Amino acid sequence: MNLLETLKILWETSGFYLAGSDWKQIVMILIACVLLYLGIVKKFEPLLLVGIAFGCLLTNLPGGNMYHLELWDAFLEEGGPYYHSYGHIMAEGGLLDIFYIGVKAGVYPSLIFLGVGAMTDFGPLLANPKSLLLGAAAQLGVYMAFILAVALGFTGEQAASIGIIGGADGPTAIYVTTKLAPELLGAIAIAAYSYMALIPLIQPPIMKALTTKKERECPMEQLRPVSKSEKIVFPIVVTIFVVLLLPSTAPLIGCLMLGNLLRETGVTDRLSDTAQNALMNIVTIFLSTSVGATTVASRFLTGQTIKIIFLGLFAFAFSTAGGVIFGKIMYKATGGKVNPLIGSAGVSAVPMAARVSQVEGQKANPANFLLMHAMGPNVAGVIGSAIAAGFLLAIFGMA
């Protein structure tokens, strides 16, 4: 083989040569760069969006062979020789295929919930149990987006996966989508985390439109102290009740409450610290890059993706509206003791949504201090989104 032939082979096997055969891959590389810009420069959920964007970049670089869509299609083909078998993935898959096994098996989202639980203080919720209702009301967007998605032609499983974006909980959205509509995972994950980062822009106009100035000015009384015993018993009781009610929530609720129990016992500080920091960071890297790997050009650049982006915004808006409207009901029922603004924190973007409630409350009344009050529905939203996920999984036979 002479030098000219060698150079020809090197050129024809290079990514530069292969890129000319599919313009969609070029578009996805540009999209990955835009997402990296949003994560790094604009700081839109950077801990996850940077990894998702880089996974998107890696999976769409021609010739990289890090993620193989055909292997996962064979994994999902009922009656096929590789149906629900990880053996051929391990034998023939690339690095991102191996990473994605943890997503497909539900391991990464559950471990993220373990870390979230270890970082969460349920004290504000225990001090004001009524805020559980606000967390439930803020799941309205999940069901409204589900109905609209079905009307737009999505299957029930796909609509359920899209609807869960309204819970404002990335790991839950990933968990449900992996079980019900894995072909939409990339678009749903990007929509979910992008809108979570935009909560300070999305929520305030809705909050102001649905409340009066007098309601926004409403001060709230200081929360009662919560005992250590209450904080220890709470995760145990919630786990028993919720998992018995909806067994399909066991991985998410179980890990969330285990993490919280490790935080509150006072005898497992080292484990709590590991769950909050080292484990959370490691799993975030695996989760984000493997989710980004699913944004294969042929699946991502479709009309469905545009619909999902629209439906995600619709879901967030209606979840915010549901929480605020129920907050108004509580304002009336309590004779003006509950500021409706805390209802918007019922979406489970902790603690960003609670901070938005605080900021909007202080704009109306500088003496307002709503942050701890808003944290109640905010952490209730984490539980609420997991319950909504369990309900949808049970309805579609994936419990």
Summary of the structure (lengths in Angstrom):
residues: 399
radius of gyration: 22.4
end to end distance: 59.0
largest distance: 89.0
contacts: 1518
relative contact order: 0.17
helix: 76%
strand: 0%
